[in-house]
Amino acid sequence: MTKKFILISLFTLILLCMIHTLHEKYKVKYTWTSSNNHLLGEKMITITSYNIRYGKGLDNRVDLNRTIDTLRSIDADIISLQEIERYSVRSKFTDQVKLIADELEMNAVFYPSISYPGIYYGNAILSRFPIESTERIPLINKREARSAILSKIQLSNTQSINVINTHLGLDQDERLKAIETIYHKLDQLKDPIILTGDLNSLPIKQEYKTWDPYLKKSNKGKPIQTYYSQDWQVDYIFHSKEFLVRETNVMKSDASDHYPVTAVLYLQNFYDEVPIILAQSHYQPSNY
C-alpha cells in the first residue's frame, strides 16, 4: 500500500464525511427569520403562489434576480414558492430561500421534497408576519417525491391562520391520493386556512372538489392562465369561509415557465359587519 494510495483514501473518507454532514443538515426543515416582523394592521392580506422553477426563466437561464424582482413588484404579505432550491448544482449552490427572504425582508420556512447531495428542492413559505410553527405533509409518489408544508402564521396577538403550500405530481391517481391526504389534514385545523400551490391539474377536472367542505377557490368563476405556453390554470389559491376575496390576478413574467397568481383576501370577523362591496361576488358561478 503506497503513501499516495493512503493519502487518496484518507482524502476520500474526509470528503465523504463532509458530504454526509452537510446532507444531514440540508435535508431537514430550514427557517430564516427576518429582523422586520409585522403584525396585521388591517384585515386585508395579499398572498401569492409561484412556481419559480429554481429561477430558470423562459430563456433557460437561471437568474434568481428576475424572480426577486417579480416578487418585489407584487409586494405580497405571504408568498408560497414551489420548485425552490438550496445548495443544488443546477442553481449554482445558491441558498435560494435565504436569498429571496433576505431581499424581501420576510420570514421563511423550507422543506425539501427531494433531498440528495447536489439537489435540495421543494416548497417554501415566506411571510411578513411571524411563522409560529411548520410541519411537512409527505405525499406518496412513485415518479418523484412530493410534499406539502403547513405553517401557522401569527397575524396579531389574538389571530393566527394556517397556510398550506404544495406541489402535486403529474400522475392523476397520485394527485388524487395527495388531495385526500391534504383533506384529512384540513379536517384537523381550527384556525382560518389558505391553501396554495401548483396542482398540475386543470379546473375542468375538478380534482380538488374533495376540499369543498373546507375551501373555496379564490378565482372561482374567473378563468386565469398561470402557465406560459398554454391557456392553463395549474396554480391555485384556496381559502376557508373566514375570508372574502377582493381580487385575484396573474402577473406575466419571463422569470419562470409559470406565472405568479395573487389574491387579496379580507379576513372577516363573524361579529363585525361585512363591507357590502366585499360581500358581493364579481363573478358568475362556473366549473372554473
C-alpha positions, 0 to 999 in steps of 0.5 A, a space after each residue: 500500500 503506497 503513501 499516495 494510495 493512503 493519502 487518496 483514501 484518507 482524502 476520500 473518507 474526509 470528503 465523504 464525511 463532509 458530504 454526509 454532514 452537510 446532507 444531514 443538515 440540508 435535508 431537514 426543515 430550514 427557517 430564516 427569520 427576518 429582523 422586520 416582523 409585522 403584525 396585521 394592521 388591517 384585515 386585508 392580506 395579499 398572498 401569492 403562489 409561484 412556481 419559480 422553477 429554481 429561477 430558470 426563466 423562459 430563456 433557460 437561464 437561471 437568474 434568481 434576480 428576475 424572480 426577486 424582482 417579480 416578487 418585489 413588484 407584487 409586494 405580497 404579505 405571504 408568498 408560497 414558492 414551489 420548485 425552490 432550491 438550496 445548495 443544488 448544482 443546477 442553481 449554482 449552490 445558491 441558498 435560494 430561500 435565504 436569498 429571496 427572504 433576505 431581499 424581501 425582508 420576510 420570514 421563511 420556512 423550507 422543506 425539501 421534497 427531494 433531498 440528495 447531495 447536489 439537489 435540495 428542492 421543494 416548497 417554501 413559505 415566506 411571510 411578513 408576519 411571524 411563522 409560529 410553527 411548520 410541519 411537512 405533509 409527505 405525499 406518496 409518489 412513485 415518479 418523484 417525491 412530493 410534499 406539502 408544508 403547513 405553517 401557522 402564521 401569527 397575524 396579531 396577538 389574538 389571530 393566527 391562520 394556517 397556510 398550506 403550500 404544495 406541489 402535486 405530481 403529474 400522475 392523476 391517481 397520485 394527485 388524487 391520493 395527495 388531495 385526500 391526504 391534504 383533506 384529512 389534514 384540513 379536517 384537523 385545523 381550527 384556525 382560518 386556512 389558505 391553501 396554495 400551490 401548483 396542482 398540475 391539474 386543470 379546473 375542468 377536472 375538478 380534482 380538488 372538489 374533495 376540499 369543498 367542505 373546507 375551501 373555496 377557490 379564490 378565482 372561482 368563476 374567473 378563468 386565469 392562465 398561470 402557465 406560459 405556453 398554454 391557456 392553463 390554470 395549474 396554480 391555485 389559491 384556496 381559502 376557508 369561509 373566514 375570508 372574502 376575496 377582493 381580487 385575484 390576478 396573474 402577473 406575466 413574467 419571463 422569470 419562470 415557465 409559470 406565472 405568479 397568481 395573487 389574491 387579496 383576501 379580507 379576513 372577516 370577523 363573524 361579529 363585525 359587519 361585512 363591507 357590502 362591496 366585499 360581500 358581493 361576488 364579481 363573478 358568475 358561478 362556473 366549473 372554473 
